[in-house]
Every structure is written in C-alpha cells, then in structure tokens.
Amino acid sequence: MPADALTLTDLTVRHGDVLAVDGLDLRIRGGETVALLGPNGAGKSTTVSAVLGLLCPDAGTVRVLGRTAVDAVRAGCVGAMLQRGGLPGEARVGEVLHLVRRSYGRAGRARAWPLDDLVATTGIGGLLGRDVDALSGGQRQRVLLALALAGQPPLLLLDEPTSAMDVEGRRAFWATMRDLAARGTTVVFATHHLEEADAVADRVVVMACGRVVADGPSAAVRSAVAGRTVRFSAPIGVVVDRVPGVTGATRLGSSVALATTDVEATLRALLAEGVALADLDVRGASLEDAVLSLTTPGVAR
C-alpha cells in the first residue's frame, strides 16, 4: 500500500452557485482512522463523493492509493457506506451479498472477503435469509457495512455510519472498526456523534465552509479552545453568574456548570462565598465545545 491512502490537493467543488469545497488540501496516511467533523453544509459529504468519483471536481486533484478516484474504485480498493445508501427491494440479504461478492476477483479487482469471516465480522449471520425490506435501521447499516467490506478494501469511507443504530449497535460497530484498523485498513468517517470521534479516531479533521479549520489528534483540537468547565452541586439560590472568570452558567436541578477562563479565580471566589462545591469536577473543553468554537462565526477562540 502507498504511504498515503488519500491525497486531496486544492480540491474545489461547486453545486451551482454554492462553493461546497473550497481549495481543500488533505493527506491521510495508510492505516489511519480519521474523523471528518463539522456542521451540515461544511463539505464533508461532498468531499467523500469526490473521493468515490461520484462527482467531478471543478478544480484540484484526488489521489486514492496512488490512483485516480475512478480507477481506485473500479479496482475495488475503496469501500463505502453513504448516508443515502440503499439496498435493492424484494431480495434477501444473502442474495445481495452474494451478488456483490461475485463482482470481485475479476479483471484485476481485489478478491472477495471469505464469506464466513465477513458475516462474522459484520454480525449479520442471523440476517442472511431475511428480506431487505424487513430490516431495522441498525440492521440495514450492518448489511451496508458488509457490502462495503466485501472486496477487503484497504480504504473504507463512512458517511454518518451509526445514525440509525442504538447504543449497543454503535458499540459493536466501532469494535469492528478498531479490528479493521488493527489489520491495516484506512478508515475515514464523517459523523455528528462527536463522542465517537473522540473515542475512536486517531485524528480529527474539522471542516467549515468547505475548508479545513483544524486537523490533528482530538486532544490537540480540544486544547486549542480556551476555557474550562467547573461543575458542582449547590442549593438553588446560590448566585454564580457574577463570579470572576465565569463566562457562562447553567443549572440542571442541583447541578451547576460554569464556563470559566480562570479556574483558580473562580474556585477561590466560590469558596470565599461559602459555597461547599460538593461533587466538584473541573474539565477542559470537550470535542463538541472545540468544534462549535471552530465552526460558529463570531465565537471567540
């Protein structure tokens, strides 16, 4: 596998008068697990579509495993789960999987993943005889993952892959992704579940208005956002919004959360006022805080 699984250079894509991707430069090395983050309209799905050769960029280049996007997809080097991915109606899961697997191993295409291992890896063993129209949202996502992995692709692209899954399904899904990464698969996923990105990704790429506004390990992206959060329990009636350093205060029942730019000054002032600070918890910015700060116009960095 080339050192770079994916290289985008000055990628520019327009949808009519809308500039969806604006001169994007991005390099992803083989074996990385990378999360694409940002609000709706940031350009994440358009970028994924360009990598899959589903649209022609207005400018720039896309290189996938050293090839053009179209050549890489034709060779079976890329697997994908898209938001609008569908399954043929009036068919059984096993029939669809058989049809897709048969397309591999021909004319230079990658060989199909052995069926038993593929079924076990994606957890669809009990679904092969079921009609695709009878699948739940989470089951459908697992089947789509099996189809994406049918050719053992070295690069896997996922667009909101866990959007229809329950908590148990998401945990099982990401356990599968970690196993694939351990085997050397490059995984690139776009998601609005930021806690998943924080827990799973080696690296997060934050996009806004078609550009990269942050790129690095989750901890580095979080640390770039100033401020901390102080949480504690206090009786209703305790005044906390005029404490030094505090830029925002929220209360839920007896729990108080203070956003502060000076933790020490805030805590000293609260103690001087006689606040007991039961269940005290001091944390840095979450990944959600960082993404909101980086992508919301007018928010102080």
N, C-alpha and C positions, 0 to 999 in steps of 0.2 A: 504494500500500500504506500502511495506517496506520502511524504511527511505532512502535507496539507490535504485534508479531506475536502475542504471547501475554501475557495478564494473568490471574493467579490471585489471588483475594482471599479470605482466610480459608477456603481450601478444606479441608473436613473430610470424610473418608470412613471408614466403619466396615465391617468384614466380620464380621458377628455381634458378638461381644464384643471384637473386636480393633480398636483405633484405628489404621488403616493410614496415614492422612494427618491431621495434627493442626494445623488452622488455618494452612495453608501460604499464604504471600504470595510471589509470584514475578512478575517482569516481564521479558520478553525482547523486545528491540527487533528490528525488521526487519533482516535481513541478518546477524545474529549466528550464530556456531556455538557452541553451549553443550553441555557435557557434564554429565549428571546422574550423580553418583557416590555410593557408599555401599554398605554390606553388604546381603546378602539380607534382605528384610523392612524396608528403610529407607523404602519407599513410592514408589520410582521407577516401577515398572510400573503401580501404581495411579494415580499422577499422570498417566502417559501415557494410560491408559484413560479417565480423566476428561476429558482434553483431546480425545479422539476421540469423546466422547459415548457410550462403551460402558457407562458406569455413571452413575448419578445420585448426585451428592454429597449427603451428609447436611446440609451447610451450605456457605455460600460461593458464589462465582461463578467461572465460567470464561468468558473472552472471547478468541476466536480471530480475529485480523484484524478486530476491531470487531464480531464477531458472536457468537452463542451457538455452543457447540461443535457441536451438531447441525446448525445452519444452515451453518456453515463447511464441514463435511464434505459435506453434501448439495450444496453449490455447487462441490465439487471443489477447495477451497482447501488441503486437507491431504492429504499422502501419508504412508503409514506402513508400517514393517516391524516386526512384532511377534515376540516370542520363539516364540509358538505359531502363527505364521502358516503356513497350509497352501496347497497347490495341489490343484486337482481331479485325481483319478486318471483313468487311461485317456484322456489328452488329450496333445496335443503342445504344446510351449512356444509356438509361433507361434499356435496356436488360442486359447490362454488370453490371450495378449497382445492378439490381435485383439478378443476378446470384451470385455476391459476398456477398450480404447481406444474402442470403439463407444459406451460409456456417456457419453463426454464430447461437448461441443458441442451438448447438448440442453437446452432449458428453463433457460437461464441458467447452465449448467455451463461450466467452463473448456473450451477447445478442447484436443484431444489433441496431445501432443508428436509432431511428424513422425516417422514410423516409422524411417526410415534413421538419423536423428540419435539417436533414443532407443536403438536397437540398438547403435550405435557407442559412445555414451556409457557404456552399462552393460556392454559387452563380451560380448553374448550372440549375436553373429552366427552362431556355429557351433552354436547350441543350438536354433534355431527349429524344426527338424524332429525334434527328439528328444522321446521320451515323458517326461513329467514324473517318472514313477516311476523312470526310469533316471538321474536327475541325482544328482551327488555333492552333499555338503553345501554346499560352496562355490558350485557352480553353481546350486543352489536359491536361495541367498541373492542371487546376481546377478539371477536371474529375478524374485524378490520385489522387488528394488530397481526393476527396470524397470516392474513393475506399480504400484509406489508413485509412480513419476515419470510415469506415462502421461498424466496431466492437467496436467503442468507446474505442480505445486502451489507456491505461494510459501512454504509451511511444510512441512517434512519431519521426521517423528518416527521415530526408530530405537531399538528396544529390543534391545540386545546384537546389533548387526547383523553383527559379524565372528566370532561364536562358532564357526562351523563352517568358517572359512576358514584356509588355510595362510598362511605369511608373504607369499608373492607375491600371493595373493589380497587380503590385508589392505592391502598397499601400493597395489594398483590401486584398491581400494575407496575409500581415503582420498584418492587423487589425484582420483577422481571427485567426492568431497565438496568438495574445495577448489575444483574447477572450478564446481560448483553455487553455492558461497558467493560466488565471484567474479561470478557472474551475478545475485546478489542474493537467492538462496534462503536462508531461515532454516532452520538445521539444529539440531535438538535430539536428542541421543542419550544413552541410558543404557548404560554399559559397565562391565565389571570389568577391562578392559585399560587400566590407568592410564597406561601409556606412550603409548597412542594419544591419550588425553585431553590429556596434557601436550603432545604434539606438534601436535595438530590444533585444539583448542578455543580460541576467543577468551576463553572464560570457563568456569570450572567451578563447579558448584553441588553442594556436599556435603550429603547428607541422612542423617539418623539418626532413627529412631523417628518418621517422618512429618514431621519438621521440617527446615528449612534450618539447618545449623550453620556453614557457610562459603559465601561467594559472592564470586567475583572472578577476576581473571586467575590462571592456575596459579602464576606466580611469587609472587604475593601470598599465596596459600594456603600455599605451601611455606615462605615466610619467616616465617609466623606460628608455626611449630613450632621450639622452641628446640633447639639442639644441632647438631653437625656429625659427620661420619664421617671418620676418618683411616684410610686403607688403605696398607699397605706389605708388603714381603716380609721375612720373618725366619725364621731356623732354628727348628725345633721345639725347645722347651725354654726359649725366651725368655719370661719372665714379664711379662705386660702388663696383667693384670686389677687390679693394685693401683696403677696409675699415677694421679696426680692428674687429676681431671676426668672420668675414664672411668666411664661408667655401664653399659657392656656390651661384651663382647669375643667375637668369633667367629673361628675359624680354618678355612681350607679349604686343605689342603696347606701350602705355604709362605706363603700369603696370609693376612694378619691384618687384621681390620676392627674398629676401636674407635669406639664411640659416645661422644662427649665433650661436656661443657658448656663446656670451656675448652681450645680448641685449642692456644694458646700454652703453657699449663702442661703439657699432655700431651706436646707435642713436646720441650720443654725437659727434662722428666724422662726421656724415652726416650733423648735424646742424652746426657744425663748418665750413663745406664746403659750407654752404648756401643753402643746399637742403631743399626745402619747406616742404617735407613729406606730401603732400596732400593725403587724403583718407588713412591715416595711420591705419594699422591693424597688431597687434602682436599676434601670436598664438603659442601654444605648438605643439608638434608633433601630426600628425594625426594617426589614427589607421593604415592607409596604410604605413606611414613612419615607424611606430613601427614594423609592420610585415616584411617589407623589410629589416629593420636593423637586425631583429632577425633571418631571414632565408637566407640572402645573405652572402656567405662566404667572409670574408675579410672586411666586413663593420664594422666600429667602433661602439661599443655600447655606 
